[in-house]
Amino acid sequence: MTTNRAFEIRSGYSHTLGANYDGEGVNFAIFSAHAERVELCLYDPSGEHEIARLELPEYTDEIWHGYVPKLQPGALYGYRVYGPYDPENGHRFNPNKLLIDPYARELGGAIFSGTMRISRINYFMTIKI
């Protein structure tokens, strides 16, 4: 179950891509010229449970951005991006997929679940300062 009660999101800024900690919270900025909506998904420390899904509130010069006050380095996050599914024109938006931040400074997560085949892949970005 997703809850947003403990988190607030503000406009933030677009000029630095990725997740950037300023000592009081984290600004998130991600490029997409064709996305219709971008959600920031936050996870508990185990990475098993989504604890918040926050829509990035601003879109400036093809950059989606938002600022989460009080969020600390080490938080696990990913993005869900909504937009057209039109492979002939290079668009394959699928909000069912958790996306990795291309500007992440660190990735964490498990590739194997204890079997010989890959049954689950969960990668999360951790916020580094």
PLY file of the C-alpha trace (Angstrom):
ply
format ascii 1.0
element vertex 129
property float x
property float y
property float z
element edge 128
property int vertex1
property int vertex2
end_header
0.00 0.00 0.00
1.30 3.42 -0.91
1.08 6.31 1.49
2.10 9.93 0.96
1.22 11.20 4.43
4.80 11.51 5.64
6.12 13.24 2.53
5.62 16.64 0.96
6.75 17.58 -2.53
7.47 21.11 -3.74
8.45 22.60 -7.11
12.21 22.32 -6.74
14.51 23.29 -9.58
15.44 21.92 -12.99
19.06 23.01 -13.38
20.80 19.96 -11.86
19.70 16.54 -13.12
19.46 13.58 -10.76
18.83 13.49 -7.01
20.64 16.26 -5.17
20.73 16.66 -1.39
21.07 20.22 -0.09
21.30 19.54 3.65
17.55 19.96 4.19
15.98 17.71 1.55
16.41 16.29 -1.93
15.70 17.82 -5.33
14.82 15.39 -8.11
15.15 16.34 -11.79
14.82 14.06 -14.81
14.72 14.80 -18.54
11.86 13.64 -20.75
10.63 15.55 -23.78
7.61 13.30 -24.30
6.49 12.17 -20.83
3.02 13.21 -19.77
3.61 12.60 -16.06
6.48 11.43 -13.84
6.07 9.84 -10.42
8.81 9.57 -7.82
8.51 6.29 -5.91
10.12 6.06 -2.47
10.80 2.72 -0.76
11.46 1.51 2.76
15.07 0.57 3.63
14.49 -3.07 2.63
13.31 -2.04 -0.84
10.31 -4.34 -0.45
7.59 -1.77 0.19
6.75 1.44 -1.60
6.12 4.07 1.06
5.26 7.03 -1.16
4.44 7.82 -4.76
4.74 11.53 -5.48
4.00 13.19 -8.80
6.80 15.54 -9.85
4.94 18.86 -9.87
6.94 20.93 -12.33
8.04 20.69 -15.97
10.62 23.23 -17.18
12.45 23.01 -20.53
11.73 19.26 -20.83
12.88 18.59 -17.25
10.46 17.16 -14.68
11.40 18.24 -11.15
10.35 18.32 -7.51
11.83 18.81 -4.06
11.15 16.56 -1.04
11.97 18.34 2.24
13.55 16.28 5.04
14.46 13.36 2.75
17.93 12.07 3.60
20.81 10.45 1.70
20.41 6.68 1.50
16.71 6.83 0.60
15.66 4.30 -2.05
13.79 5.63 -5.07
12.82 5.05 -8.68
10.57 6.66 -11.29
7.36 5.67 -13.04
6.92 7.60 -16.27
3.65 7.99 -18.17
3.43 8.82 -21.84
2.66 7.39 -25.27
3.34 3.80 -26.22
4.30 4.23 -29.87
7.33 2.05 -30.73
7.37 3.16 -34.36
8.24 6.64 -33.13
10.58 5.50 -30.37
8.14 5.86 -27.46
7.79 2.94 -25.06
6.42 4.53 -21.91
5.20 1.97 -19.39
4.37 3.19 -15.88
4.28 -0.43 -14.67
8.09 -0.42 -14.88
10.19 1.19 -12.17
12.91 3.17 -13.94
16.46 3.83 -12.84
17.62 7.42 -12.58
20.27 7.83 -15.33
22.06 10.34 -13.09
22.13 8.11 -9.99
25.48 7.98 -8.24
24.81 4.56 -6.71
22.59 1.56 -7.45
21.50 -1.03 -4.95
19.34 -4.11 -5.09
19.26 -7.83 -5.69
19.51 -9.54 -9.06
18.98 -13.13 -7.93
16.40 -14.37 -5.45
18.32 -17.50 -4.49
17.51 -19.61 -7.54
19.60 -20.23 -10.64
17.33 -18.17 -12.84
16.59 -14.49 -12.47
13.14 -14.35 -10.96
13.15 -10.78 -9.76
15.21 -7.73 -10.52
14.89 -4.78 -8.18
17.28 -1.91 -8.56
16.93 1.23 -6.53
18.89 4.40 -6.54
20.30 5.62 -3.26
20.78 9.31 -2.75
24.45 10.19 -2.34
25.87 13.53 -1.26
0 1
1 2
2 3
3 4
4 5
5 6
6 7
7 8
8 9
9 10
10 11
11 12
12 13
13 14
14 15
15 16
16 17
17 18
18 19
19 20
20 21
21 22
22 23
23 24
24 25
25 26
26 27
27 28
28 29
29 30
30 31
31 32
32 33
33 34
34 35
35 36
36 37
37 38
38 39
39 40
40 41
41 42
42 43
43 44
44 45
45 46
46 47
47 48
48 49
49 50
50 51
51 52
52 53
53 54
54 55
55 56
56 57
57 58
58 59
59 60
60 61
61 62
62 63
63 64
64 65
65 66
66 67
67 68
68 69
69 70
70 71
71 72
72 73
73 74
74 75
75 76
76 77
77 78
78 79
79 80
80 81
81 82
82 83
83 84
84 85
85 86
86 87
87 88
88 89
89 90
90 91
91 92
92 93
93 94
94 95
95 96
96 97
97 98
98 99
99 100
100 101
101 102
102 103
103 104
104 105
105 106
106 107
107 108
108 109
109 110
110 111
111 112
112 113
113 114
114 115
115 116
116 117
117 118
118 119
119 120
120 121
121 122
122 123
123 124
124 125
125 126
126 127
127 128
